[in-house]
Amino acid sequence: MTQGQKGYIARTLEEKDRGGARTAIGLGRWAYVIEQMRGRFSKLVLLNLLLLLFCIPLVILFLLRQSYILAGGQTMPFSGWLFVGFPAYPALEGVGEQVILSVDRFFGAIMVLGLIVAAIGIAGALHVVRNMIRTGGEFTLREFWKGIGVNAKTALPAAAVCGIPAYLFVLAIDYSNYLIAAGEGSAGWLIAGIVAASVGIALLVLIFFWTLSVGANYDVGFWTALKTAVALTFRLFPLNLLYGAMTALPLVLVFLLGGFGTFFQTLGFALMILIGIIFMVIVWMNYSQWAFDGLVGAAQSVKQESAPQPRPAAENKAEKEYEESLEAAMEVKSDLASRPIKPLDDGLALYELPASFTRGDLKKLRDSKDKMDADAKQYAEAHKNDEKYVAYNAHFEQLERERLEKEKEAQKAAKKKKKRGESAQ
């Protein structure tokens, strides 16, 4: 993309990537993500359960809202009695809608706080999923907590800035429904207001998603991320609707399956508990990464080699001498370089015997030695498959195979020479 073709999004985000070059792969983007999910399903389930802990307040508030609406419906004055045998039917137009409005007025405000709490967990999941998509990184609790520290400054204000207007739109919809049911105002204008508020909620959801994606992938401030998110929401609007629907698929399944009975509703909730929330994060982050590649520029692959640059003669000579010495060193295997050796920077040390020691002091010395040995073995076992050790040992294994092949060839040549000498005699 040339400078003249760069738009606002590219100018805002270029050279501000958070780092982590993408691993070169032979699969398509979606195939690669599916392969990652298949190979790490158990870890993704654990991550989803961790996310659910942060979503518990929001879920509880939603269930309480439903309970209050049902309780209000059961206590509404659908019929009453005026004297014995003379029923009196009060005006019930809009009573149900008024109950919903009253409940949403209270619980809607608190649910915004629940969304902010859920955003804390989402901030950690964004970092883990980003690393998984970009570099094939593993899920660890350390990366999750690190992600909260990195992304919370974007995720928390995004939840507030998008959640509060959404709450006001919900109240506007409830109030319009109440006026329509009560027969007050113009039904046409009220319906148009409901449609406009619904569109506003959908746009706020997309802006919230994009703000999270921008903040997780680029080192920019919140307001920059928010303005970029608004631009991305309208720039990719048709695709946003498609992938937004794909992202919301677990929620849609919960409500759709719930309409077919208790068994299906239980199945839907089980899917949400296992992998539903993290599935939503993965789908949106993968889509947004594809969008960033096209609008800002693809991250450089870790296997991509840069073009060679001309160097001065003195530098070339020094580099040649270094390469020759390196080749000479690579002909002899070093035990220190072939296996992991833990550095002495973790506070472990041998017990020092006092000037006058007892059998107990000797036992402490032996225990400290055993502890250091066990720690060193554990470190070696954990890092034995590190790339530098695997590549180093593979190099000498290849040299050994080549040496054996040369010896076999020499033996075959000696046998042939001996046979020719015997036949000549």
C-alpha positions, 0 to 999 in steps of 0.5 A: 500500500503506497503512501497515497493510498493509505487511509485514516485507519492505516495512518493511525495504526501503522508502526504501532503493532504490539509485536509478535510476528506471525508464524509462517503457515501453509494453511488458510487463516480459518483452517489454521485457527480451527487446527489450533482449537482442535489441538488445544481444546482442553486449554480453551475449555479452561480459558472459557471457565476462567472467563465465566468467572468474570461473567458471573455478575452479568449472568446473575443480573440477567437472571434476576431481571427475568425473575423480577419480570415474571414476578411482576407479571404474576402480581399484576391486577388482571382482575379484581372484585367490586362487591360480591359477584360483581367483577371489576376489570381495571385498565391493563393497557401497557401494564406489562410494558410498564413492568419491563420498563421499571425492571430495566430502569434498575437492572439495566444500570447495574448490568453496565457494571456487570459488563465492566467486570466481564471486560476484565476477563475479556481483556486477558482472553484477548491477549491469549487469543491474539498470541494463538492466532499470530504466533501459535502461542500457548495458553498460560495463566501468566499470559492471561493475567498479563493480558489483563494488564495490557488490555484493561486500559482499553476494555474497561472504558470501552465497556462503559462508553458503549454500555451506557448508551446501549442502556439508554437505548433499551430504556427508549425501546421499553418506553416506546413499547409502553406508549404504543400499548397504552395508545399514547403518541403516534405509533408510526413515530414510536415504531421508527424510534424503536428501529433506530434504537435497535440499530444504535444498539447493534452499532454500539456492539460492533464499536465495542468489539472493534475497540477491543480488537484495536486495543489488543493488536495496537499500542494506541490510547483508548480514544484513538482505539475508539475513533478507529473502531467507529471508522472500522464499523462503517468501513466494513459494515456488511462484513461486520454484520456477517461476522458479528452474527457468527460471533454471536452464534453461541448466544443464538444457539442458547436462545434458539435451543431453549425454545425446543425444551429443557433438554435443548436449553441445557445443551445450549448452556453446556456449550456456553460453559465449555467453549461458547465465550472463548469461541466468540473471542476467537471468531472476532479476533480472527476476523479483525486480524484479517481486516487489519492485514488488508487495511494496515498491512500484514505482520511480517512472518517469522520465517521471512528473510530480509533482502541482503544488504551490501556491507563494507569489505572490512565487515565482510572479512570479519564476518568471514573469519567469524563464520570460519571459527564458528564452523570449526567450533561446530565440528566438535560437540560441546556438552554445555551447549547440547543440553539445558543448564539452569542459570544460578539466578533463582536463589538456590544455594548450597547450605554452608557448614558452620565452623562447628557442625553437627549431623543435622548440619550435614543432613541440611547440606545433603538436602540442599544438594538434592534440591539443587540436583532435582531443580536442575533436572526439572529445568533440563526436562522442561527445556530439552525440546527448546529449538536451540538444543534440538537444532544443535543436537540435530546438527551433530547427529547429521555429522555423525550420520555423514561420518558413518556413511563415509566409513561405509563407502570407504569400507566398500571401496577397500573391499572392491580394491581387494577383490580386484587385486585378488582377481589380478593374481 
